[in-house]
């Protein structure tokens, strides 16, 4: 199974992005509005970072709420962004995300952002796949 299989099952293919000059206060509203845990940071259609709830929590802890929410995404984002492609194997990407402790991974094909997957998306897809296989085996066993 490939990342493209996961993207095809997501309700929306749209990726919520922000710019580096978006304030943390604005970002909080965007995350809440879309019920997501991370945003890809883009400038002129190029990925410049990724920012997650975890980044916000770290900044809140170090700076305090009043200072943190007035800061910008560019100040707290992860600039060294790991990405995957839609052709990548789900098991391999699950391994990367687990090992490197990522919860969100942008999907890039031909230098274009085509989606984002979360560890939850991948685990759900894997559970659905295993459930289907189990049901098929049970059906086969009960027929014979």
C-alpha positions as CSV (number, residue, x, y, z in Angstrom):
1,X,0.0,0.0,0.0
2,X,1.1,3.5,-0.8
3,X,0.6,7.0,0.6
4,X,-1.6,7.7,-2.4
5,X,-4.1,5.1,-1.0
6,X,-4.3,7.1,2.2
7,X,-4.7,10.4,0.5
8,X,-7.5,9.0,-1.6
9,X,-9.5,8.1,1.5
10,X,-9.1,11.5,3.2
11,X,-12.3,13.5,3.1
12,X,-10.5,16.5,1.7
13,X,-7.3,16.7,-0.4
14,X,-6.8,20.3,0.5
15,X,-3.7,21.1,2.6
16,X,-4.0,24.0,5.0
17,X,-1.0,26.2,4.7
18,X,0.2,29.4,6.4
19,X,3.0,31.8,5.7
20,X,6.0,32.5,8.0
21,X,4.5,35.9,9.0
22,X,1.3,34.3,10.3
23,X,1.0,35.1,14.1
24,X,0.7,32.2,16.6
25,X,-2.7,33.7,17.5
26,X,-3.9,33.4,13.9
27,X,-2.4,29.9,13.7
28,X,-4.3,28.8,16.8
29,X,-7.5,29.9,15.1
30,X,-6.7,28.1,11.8
31,X,-5.8,24.8,13.7
32,X,-9.1,25.0,15.6
33,X,-11.2,25.9,12.6
34,X,-9.9,23.0,10.5
35,X,-9.6,20.6,13.5
36,X,-5.9,19.8,12.5
37,X,-2.7,19.5,14.4
38,X,-0.2,21.0,12.0
39,X,0.1,23.4,9.1
40,X,2.6,23.4,6.3
41,X,4.4,26.8,6.0
42,X,4.8,28.0,2.5
43,X,6.3,31.0,0.7
44,X,5.6,31.4,-3.0
45,X,4.4,27.8,-3.4
46,X,7.6,26.4,-1.8
47,X,7.6,24.6,1.6
48,X,9.7,26.6,4.1
49,X,8.6,24.8,7.2
50,X,6.0,22.9,9.2
51,X,4.4,24.1,12.5
52,X,2.5,21.9,14.9
53,X,0.7,22.0,18.2
54,X,3.9,20.7,19.8
55,X,5.9,23.8,18.5
56,X,3.2,26.1,20.0
57,X,3.4,24.3,23.4
58,X,7.2,24.6,23.5
59,X,7.0,28.3,22.8
60,X,4.2,28.8,25.4
61,X,6.4,27.1,27.9
62,X,9.5,29.1,27.2
63,X,8.0,32.6,26.6
64,X,4.7,32.5,28.4
65,X,1.3,32.9,26.7
66,X,1.2,36.7,26.3
67,X,4.5,36.8,24.4
68,X,4.1,33.5,22.5
69,X,0.8,34.2,20.8
70,X,2.1,37.5,19.4
71,X,5.1,35.7,17.8
72,X,5.1,34.5,14.2
73,X,5.1,31.0,12.8
74,X,8.5,31.7,11.2
75,X,9.9,32.0,14.7
76,X,8.7,28.6,15.9
77,X,8.4,26.4,12.8
78,X,10.6,23.4,12.0
79,X,12.6,24.6,8.9
80,X,14.1,21.2,8.1
81,X,11.0,19.5,6.7
82,X,11.0,15.8,6.0
83,X,8.5,15.0,3.2
84,X,7.3,11.8,1.5
85,X,5.8,11.1,-2.0
86,X,2.5,9.6,-2.8
87,X,4.4,6.5,-4.2
88,X,6.1,5.8,-0.8
89,X,5.2,2.6,1.0
90,X,2.9,3.1,4.1
91,X,4.9,0.7,6.3
92,X,8.2,2.6,5.5
93,X,6.7,6.0,6.2
94,X,5.1,4.7,9.5
95,X,8.7,3.6,10.5
96,X,10.1,7.0,9.6
97,X,7.4,8.8,11.5
98,X,7.8,6.6,14.6
99,X,11.5,6.7,14.6
100,X,11.8,10.4,14.1
101,X,8.7,11.2,16.3
102,X,6.8,13.1,13.6
103,X,3.0,13.2,13.7
104,X,2.6,15.0,10.4
105,X,4.3,14.6,7.1
106,X,3.8,16.7,3.9
107,X,3.4,14.7,0.7
108,X,5.3,16.2,-2.3
109,X,5.2,15.0,-5.9
110,X,7.2,16.7,-8.6
111,X,8.1,19.6,-6.2
112,X,4.4,20.3,-5.6
113,X,2.6,19.9,-2.2
114,X,-0.2,17.3,-2.9
115,X,-1.3,16.4,0.7
116,X,-0.3,15.8,4.3
117,X,-0.6,12.6,6.3
118,X,-0.7,12.2,10.0
119,X,0.4,9.1,12.0
120,X,-3.3,8.7,12.8
121,X,-4.2,8.6,9.1
122,X,-1.6,5.9,8.5
123,X,-2.6,3.8,11.6
124,X,-6.3,4.0,10.6
125,X,-5.5,2.9,7.1
126,X,-3.4,0.0,8.4
127,X,-6.1,-1.1,10.8
128,X,-8.7,-1.0,8.1
129,X,-6.4,-3.1,5.8
130,X,-5.8,-5.7,8.6
131,X,-9.6,-5.8,9.4
132,X,-10.4,-6.4,5.8
133,X,-7.8,-9.2,5.5
134,X,-9.1,-10.8,8.7
135,X,-12.7,-10.7,7.4
136,X,-11.6,-12.3,4.1
137,X,-9.8,-15.1,6.0
138,X,-12.7,-15.7,8.3
139,X,-15.1,-15.9,5.3
140,X,-12.8,-18.3,3.6
141,X,-12.5,-20.6,6.6
142,X,-16.3,-20.6,7.2
143,X,-17.0,-21.5,3.6
144,X,-14.9,-24.7,3.8
